[in-house]
Protein backbone atom coordinates (compact mmCIF):
# COMPACT_ATOMS: atom_id res chain seq x y z
CA UNK A 1 0.00 0.00 0.00
CA UNK A 2 1.19 3.52 -0.76
CA UNK A 3 0.69 6.97 0.73
CA UNK A 4 0.29 10.05 -1.43
CA UNK A 5 1.62 13.54 -0.67
CA UNK A 6 0.55 16.66 -2.56
CA UNK A 7 3.10 19.46 -2.77
CA UNK A 8 1.85 22.98 -3.47
CA UNK A 9 4.51 25.62 -2.97
CA UNK A 10 7.55 27.42 -4.33
CA UNK A 11 11.20 26.46 -3.92
CA UNK A 12 13.70 29.34 -3.77
CA UNK A 13 17.05 28.45 -5.35
CA UNK A 14 20.21 30.42 -6.25
CA UNK A 15 20.14 32.32 -9.58
CA UNK A 16 22.59 29.86 -11.13
CA UNK A 17 20.11 26.95 -10.77
CA UNK A 18 17.86 26.62 -13.82
CA UNK A 19 14.51 24.83 -13.81
CA UNK A 20 16.16 21.95 -15.70
CA UNK A 21 18.91 21.58 -13.07
CA UNK A 22 16.40 21.76 -10.21
CA UNK A 23 14.15 19.15 -11.81
CA UNK A 24 17.09 16.84 -12.42
CA UNK A 25 18.09 17.07 -8.75
CA UNK A 26 14.48 16.62 -7.59
CA UNK A 27 13.89 13.58 -9.80
CA UNK A 28 17.21 12.09 -8.61
CA UNK A 29 16.02 12.55 -5.00
CA UNK A 30 12.74 10.80 -5.81
CA UNK A 31 14.44 7.92 -7.61
CA UNK A 32 17.07 7.44 -4.87
CA UNK A 33 14.24 7.02 -2.35
CA UNK A 34 12.04 4.85 -4.61
CA UNK A 35 9.46 7.64 -4.81
CA UNK A 36 7.42 8.56 -7.88
CA UNK A 37 6.44 12.08 -8.93
CA UNK A 38 3.65 13.03 -11.29
CA UNK A 39 2.63 16.57 -12.04
CA UNK A 40 3.68 19.74 -13.72
CA UNK A 41 6.27 22.40 -13.08
CA UNK A 42 6.83 25.98 -14.13
CA UNK A 43 9.24 28.76 -13.30
CA UNK A 44 7.72 31.72 -11.43
CA UNK A 45 8.98 35.12 -10.30
CA UNK A 46 9.33 36.25 -6.66
CA UNK A 47 5.58 37.02 -6.60
CA UNK A 48 4.57 33.58 -7.85
CA UNK A 49 3.72 34.85 -11.34
CA UNK A 50 4.60 32.35 -14.11
CA UNK A 51 7.57 33.37 -16.27
CA UNK A 52 6.61 32.98 -19.93
Buried (B, 14 or more C-beta within 10 A) or exposed (E): EEEEEEEEEEEEEEEEEEEEEBEEEEEEEEEEEEEEEEEEEEEEEEEEEEEE
